[in-house]
Amino acid sequence: MEIDFLNFVLLGVGFFIIATLYSSVGFGGGSSYLALLALLIIDFFTIRSIALVCNIVVVSSSCLAYYQKGHFDFQKFMPFVITSIPLSFLGATVRLNENVFFFILGTSLVIAALALIAQTRLHKNKEVKSKKYPVISLYAIGGVIGFFAGMVGIGGGIFLAPFLFFLRWEKPILIASLVSFFILANSISGISGLIANSTFQIPLMQTILLMMIVFAGGKLGNYLTFKKFNQATLKIITAILVLFVGIRLIYKYGLIFL
């Protein structure tokens, strides 16, 4: 499904801003890509496909930046991704009715917005004393979020991060690096699931241009990651946008359940 010129320009500007803001805290921006795409009422198969592709572009750069700075700990990351990868694939293969999909998407965007606000508040506490949790619980967290992320078309980091902050799993920089890796793994798995289910649909040339745009935004965000940069206000603004779109989708498509 091709995107008309005006909408594509608006998407390009929005995607650049989203990629910059989200990559600065280790996210891919999938939930906000979905929000903008949903506002333009693009085919819901296309929405998931574009969001996941752009996620991969942004978080690949973020993962490399965190790795080069020595903030990767694969041993600690593995319990989350071992279960999330297959379940994200499974979630992506679920064929949803269009109305049901948009209702679920709207609900997830509302939750994502509230989670983003919660993370912003939790992040104020820089001195975090990490707590130990049973490994089985980490497998469960990764699996549940992975399945939901694959079904909706996001990487799941926007849910994982505030949850781990709340649990005081580790220091903020390690959570951010895990979230980047988690999103990358789930986005690749999610695309694989869409392909396997013949629901991976993108306007090729426009998607390539969007990939270039989010790559540039992601690089700028990576630069800001390790600088003295107050992200709280910008994240709140982003959360408000996501919340607005989520409520709009629930209102429009939730009526089918009444």
N, C-alpha and C positions, 0 to 999 in steps of 0.2 A: 504493500500500500504506500504510494508516494505521498509526500508531505508538501503542501503548497508552499510557495516561496515565502510569503509573509510569516506563516507559522514556523517555517524552518528558521528564519532569521531570529524570531523570538526564542525558539528552542536553543539556537546556538548561543545567544547571549545568556540565557538562563542556565544552560549546561556548563558554560565556562565559570559562572559565578558559583554554581553548586560544586563543581569539581575542585575549585580553589578552596572553598570553605571546608568541605568535607575531608579532603586529603590532608588539610592542615591538622586534623585530629585523628587521622588513620582510617577514615571512612571512605567508601566508594561513591556514595551519593545516590544509590539505587532508589531509595524511597522517594527522594525529591525528583529524580528523573521520571519516575512513575507518576508523580503528582502533576508535573508539567504536561506530560504526554496525555494523561487522563483528561486534563482541562481542554485539550484539543480534540478529544474524542477520537483518538486513533484506535484502529482495530486492536483488541486486547492481546492477541498473539504477538503483534508487532511491539506493543508496549513492553511486554516481558523481555522479548528478544533484545531490543535496543538497550534497555536498562542494564541487562546482564553484560552485554558487550562493553558498554561504557564503564561499568564497574571494574571489569578486568583491566582495562587500560589504566584507570586511575590507581587502583590498589597495587598493580604490578610495580609502578613507580614508587609507591609508598613503602611496599615491602622491601624493595632494594635500598631505599634510604634508611629504614630502620635497621636492616641487616648490616649496612656499612657502618652505622653508628654503634653496633654491638648490642642492640636491644632485642635480638632474636634468641629465644630459648625453645628449640624444637621439642625437647623432652617435656616441657610444661605445656606446649601447644597441642601435642599429639592427641591427648584424650578428647579434646573438643572436636578436632577435625576427623578423627577416625570414624566417628559415628555420623557426623554431619554430612560427609561426602556422599555416602550411599543414600542417606535419607533425603538429601537435597535433590539427588537424581530422581528418587521415587516421587517426591513432591512435584517435581517439574513434569512428570508424566501424567499427573492427574488431569483429566479433561473436565473442565468446569464450564457450565453454562455461562454465557457472557454476563448476565445480570448477577449471578451468584459470584462470579469473579470480581466484578466491580464493587459489590457489597463487601466481600472479604478484603479487597484492596483498601476500601475506605476505612474499614475497621482497623486494619493494620497500620494505616497512615496516622490515625488518631492515636493509637498506642505508641507508634514511633515518635510522634511529636511530644507526647507526655514523657516518654523515656528520654528524649533528647533534653528536655527541660530538667528532668531529674538528674541526668548525668552532669549537666552544667552546675547544678547546686552541689552535687557530691564531689565534683572535681575541685571545689574550693579548698577541700582539706588535702593539702599537699603531702603532709606527713602521714602516710598510710602504713599502719602496721598490718602486714598481710596475715591471713588466717589459713589454716590447713583444712581441707575438706576431703572426704572420701573420694577416691578416684572414680568410683562408680557414678557419683553425682555429677562429675564433670562430663563423663560420657553421656549421661542423660540430658544434660543441658545442651550439649552440642547437637545431639540427635534431634531433640524437639525443635530447636530453633532452625536447624538445617532443613527439616522437612517443611516447616512453614515458609521459610525463605524460598525454597525451590518452588513451592506451590504458587506463591505470589509473584516471584520474579525479582527478588532482592538478594543481597549477600547475607543478611541477617545481623550484620555488625551493629546496627542501630539499636537492636534489642539486646545483644550480648554485652555491649560495653556498659550501659547503666546497671545491668544486672550484676556484673562482676565488680563494679564500683560499690554497689550496695553490699555485696558479700565481702568486700575488702580482700579480694582474691590476691592481688599483687599491687605494686606501685603503678601509678597512672601510665608511665611511658611503656611499661611491659604490657599492660592491658591494650594500649593503643596499637602496639606492634602485633599482638595476637589478633586483634580485631581485623587488621589489614590482611593478615594471612588467612583468617577464617573467611573473610569476604571473597578473597581470591579463589580459595578452594571451592566454596559453595557456588560461586558464579560459574566457574568452569564446569562443575558437576551439573548445575542447573541447565546450562546450555546443552550439555550432552543429553540430558533428559528430554529437552524440547526437540532436539534433533531425532532422538529415538522415537518420539511420539509424533513426528512430522508436524510440529507446531512452531518450529523455529522459522520466523518470517521477518525479513528486514528489507527496506529499500536500500539496496547495496551502496550506491554512490553517496546518498545522503547520510547513511550510517558511517561510512568511512570519513566523511567530513566532520561528523559529530565526534568520532573517535579522535580526530586530530585536535578538535577544540577542547575536549576534556583532557587530552594529554597535556596540552599547554596549561590548562587550569590546574591540573594535578601537579605539574612541575613547580608552579608558583606556590601552591599549597605546601609542597614538600619543603620549599625554601622557608616558608613561614613557620613550619613545624618546630624548628629548633631555634627560632628567634623569640625575643620578648614580644609576644603578640597576644593581646587580650581577645579571645575568641568568644567569650560568654555572650555578649550582646548580639553578635552575628549569628550565633547558634540559636538564640531565642527568636530572632527574626525568621530564620529558616524554619524553626519549629512552628511558628505561627502560620506560615505559608502551608506547610504540610497539614497542620490541623484544619485549616480552612478547607482545603481540597478534600480531606478525609471526611469531614462533616457533610460537604456537598455531595460526595458520592454516596454516603450512607442515606442521606435524605432522598436522593434521586432513585437509587436502586433498592434501598431497603423497603420501599413501599410494596415490592412484590411479595413480601412475607406477611403483609397485613391482611 
